[in-house]
């Protein structure tokens, strides 16, 4: 009986397989993109670098804010086929839009990233697109679970609104996204289609200053009615506000002394 050669390395062992697994390579690339260590090779050089809050030096700031720099990768359109159920959703939406007098121009681009489908919609058409997404028998996205804002400071259309839709009929999820400029931050309200968007649109207006035309009661929901500015915009002062405490005034963090 011949004994197996224990000294021969197992080329199919877990370490070798895991190191070369496609999923691991994709995950490592995604982590590098998120951290800013890697920028997509086809990303336009004009994409501005985001300057975040941490890592400042040479400043009286004692809070740790002020220094992180990260370049945002380009968001590039995905070419079909998209894979999975995504082709059915996109094709169904295009057919549904054609049925209500719309066209492919209402969808600016389709992006598939990290297993998620995002449809970038022309801002003025978002309510009509949502109507088709909800009512078309091939789509049936009955629930709008979230409406939120994002500020990509430095872009021409820097203010984005993201809508997360769920089809309970087909067990699918999709994200719709629109982009507007800070000079004309107006988007039609989708509350007539999705009543759950009411308070979410109010919060997005409160934090980002995006006006939802047609909203039944577009008022602030977190900040006082007389508050100036929109706190989650990237150009909003990060230092905070001064605070009076027992007769003494505590300045914002970026104005405090350094004790070294």
N, C-alpha and C positions, 0 to 999 in steps of 0.2 A: 504494500500500500504506500503510495507516494504522499508525503506531507505537503500541504500547500506552502508556497513561498511567502512567509510573513514579511519578508523585507521589501517586497515589491510594492510600490505605492499604489493606492487605489485611486485611479484617475477619475473614477465616477463618484468619489466620496462627497459628502455634503459640503465640505469647504470649497472644492473646485466648482461644484454645481452652483452653489450660492453666489460665488464670486463672479460667475459669468452669466448669471440669470438675467434675461432682458429686463425683467421688472426691477431688479436691483440697480441696473445702469440708469434706467429712467428715473428711479427714485433719487439716485445720487445727483443726476443732472438737475432735477427739480429743486433739490435742496440747495445746490450751488446757485441756481437762478434766484431763489428766494433770498439767499444771503447776500447777493450782489457780487459773489466771487466770479460768477460767470455771466456773460451777456450773450444773448443769442447772436450767432454769427451773422445772420441777415438782419439784425436790428439796425435801423437807420441811426447814423451818428448824431442826428439832431435831437434824439430823445434826451430830455433834460435829466440830470441826476437829482434824485430826491435827497434833500438834506433834513435829516431827522433830528432827534432831541438829545441823544446821549453821546458822551465822549468829548465834551468841550474842554479846551485848555486856554489859559491866558485870559480868563474872564472872572469877574467877581461872582459868577454863578456857582452856588454851592449845592445845587440840586442834581447835578449830573446831566443836565440838558444841554443840547446844542451842537453835537458834532458828527453824528452818524451820517454817512453819505452812501446812497444806494442808487444805482441806475436801474430804471424800470425797463424790463425787456419789452420789445415790440409785441403787440397783439396782432398776429397775422391771421388772415382768413384761412380756413381749412378747405381743401378741395374735396369734393365727393369722390367715392363713397365715404360716408362718415362712420359707418359701422353700427352694429346693434340696431336699436330702434330709432336711432337718430335720423336715418334716411326717411323712414316712414313719417316722422314728425315734420321734417322740413318739407317733404313732398306734399303732405297733407295740408300744411299751412299755405303753401303756394297755390294749391288748388282752391283752398278756401278763400284766399284773398282774391283770386280771379273771379270767384262767384259773387263777390260784393263790389266788383269794379276796381279792385286793387291790382297791383302788379309786383314783380320781383324787386322793383326799385324801393319798395317800402322796407325791405330787409337790406341793410347796408352790408352786412357780412355775417358769415356763420363761422363760429369758432368751436372746435372740440379740443379740450385741454384737460388732462388728468381725469378722463372719463366723464366729463361734464359737457353739456351742450349749452352754448350761449348764442342767442340770436340778437344781433345789434340792429335796432329798429330806428327808423327816422323819427325824431321826437314828436313831430306833429301827427304821426300816425299811430302812436302807441295805444290809444283807446280803441281804435278800430281793429288793430291786431289782437288786442286782448279779447275783444268781442268774438272774433273768429276762433281764437284759441279755446274759449270757453264753450261756444255753441256748436262748432263743427263736429258732426258725429265721428269723424276719424281722429279727432284730437281730444275733446272732452277734458280740458284742463279746468276743472271746476273750482279749484281753490287757489287763491293768491295768499301764500303763507307769509310773505315778507316783501316790504318795499323799503329800500335803504339807499343812502347816498354815499358817494365817494368823490373825493377831490384830488385830481391829478394835476397839481399845481405845475404850471409851465406849459401845458398843452393848450391849444387854441380853444377846444371844447373841453374844459377841465372838469366840469361838474357832471357826474354820471348818476343815473338812477337805475338801480337793479331791481327787477321784479322776479321773485321765485314762485313759479307755478307748479302745481301738482295735479296730475290726472289720477283721481281715485278709481276711475273706470278701468284704465289701462296700466295703472301703477307705474307712472312715468313722471319724471321731473325735468323741468327746463328753466333756463334763466333768460329773461328778456332784459336788454340794457339799452338805454338811450344816453346821449351826451349833448350837453348844451354849454354855451359860453357863460362866463360870470357876468358879462354885460347884458345878456338877454336870457336869464335863467328861467325859462317858462316851458312847461310841459302840460299837456292835457291831463286832467284827473281821470283815474280809472275807477273811481268809487261807484259810478253807475253800473259798471260791469262786475266789480269785486267790492262789495261793501266793506270787507275786512281791511281794505286799503285806507279807510278814513283816517284813523289815528296815526297810521304809519306814514302817510303823506304829510300829516301835520308835523310829525317829528322830523322828517326830512327837510321840510320847510324851515323849521325852527333851528336845526343844526347847520344846514347848508345854504339856506336862503333860496331854495328852488321853489318857484311859484307854480302851483298846480291849478291851472285854469279850470273852472267849473266845480271846484271842491265846494261842498255845502257850507263849510265853516272853517276856512283856512286861518287858524290862529295858532299862536305858540302853545306848546303843550308841556315843555320842560322848563323853559326860562320864563321870567316875568314878562308881562306884555310890553313893558317899556324898555326891555333889554336892547342894547345896541350891538349889532353884529351877529354873526352866526358861528358858534364856538368850534365846530368841527371843520371849518374851512382851514386849509393849510397856511393861509396868510393871517389867520387870527392870532393875536399875541399869545405866546405860550407861557409867559411869565405869570399869568394869573392876575389877580387884583389885590391891591393892598388891603390889609385887615387892621381894624382898630381893636386893641385888646387892653383893657384896663388903663386907658389913657395913652398907650403907646401905639404907634403905627408900625405894622410889620410890612415891609415892602415886598413886591413880587419876587420870586426866587432869582430871576435874572438880574435883580438890582441889589442883592444882598452882598455884604462884605465877605471876603475870604479870610478864614482864620487858619493860618499855617504856622 
